[in-house]
């Protein structure tokens, strides 16, 4: 199934299996590479908090870019 990328651990608890937390709304380049490796062959869903919409869209774009490379 998909891997959900959330902002914090309580969000991960709500998603259950297949979710990871960033501890904020920004992912480093290293974290992006790890996420892509972790979710190889699986869909990635960016589920940041509502007020972090711009950050969520930017992260989704970065993840797509790294996956294409």
C-alpha positions in Angstrom: 0.0 0.0 0.0 0.9 3.7 0.0 3.4 5.3 2.4 2.0 8.5 4.1 4.4 11.3 4.9 3.1 13.2 8.0 4.3 16.1 10.1 4.5 14.4 13.5 4.2 11.1 15.4 0.5 11.6 16.4 -0.4 12.0 12.7 1.4 8.7 12.0 -0.6 7.0 14.8 -3.8 8.0 13.0 -2.6 6.6 9.7 -1.2 3.4 11.2 1.1 1.1 9.2 2.9 2.6 6.3 3.2 6.1 7.7 6.3 8.1 8.5 6.8 11.4 10.4 9.1 14.4 9.5 8.9 16.2 12.9 7.9 19.3 11.0 6.9 20.3 7.5 10.3 20.3 5.8 12.3 17.3 4.7 16.1 17.4 4.1 17.6 16.1 0.9 18.7 13.1 2.8 15.2 12.4 4.1 13.8 12.7 0.6 16.2 10.1 -0.7 15.4 7.8 2.3 11.7 8.2 1.6 12.1 7.4 -2.0 14.1 4.3 -1.2 11.7 3.2 1.6 8.7 3.6 -0.7 10.2 2.1 -3.9 7.4 0.6 -5.9 4.8 2.1 -3.6 2.8 5.3 -3.9 3.8 8.2 -1.6 1.2 10.4 -0.1 2.2 13.7 1.5 -0.2 14.5 4.3 1.1 17.5 6.1 -1.1 19.8 8.3 -3.6 22.1 6.5 -1.6 25.3 7.1 1.4 23.7 5.4 -0.2 23.4 2.0 2.6 25.1 0.1 5.2 23.0 1.9 3.3 19.8 1.1 3.1 20.7 -2.6 6.8 21.5 -2.6 7.7 18.2 -0.9 5.5 16.3 -3.3 7.3 17.9 -6.2 10.7 17.1 -4.7 9.7 13.5 -4.2 8.4 13.2 -7.8 11.7 14.7 -9.1 13.9 12.3 -7.1 11.8 9.3 -8.1 12.2 10.2 -11.8 16.0 10.4 -11.5 
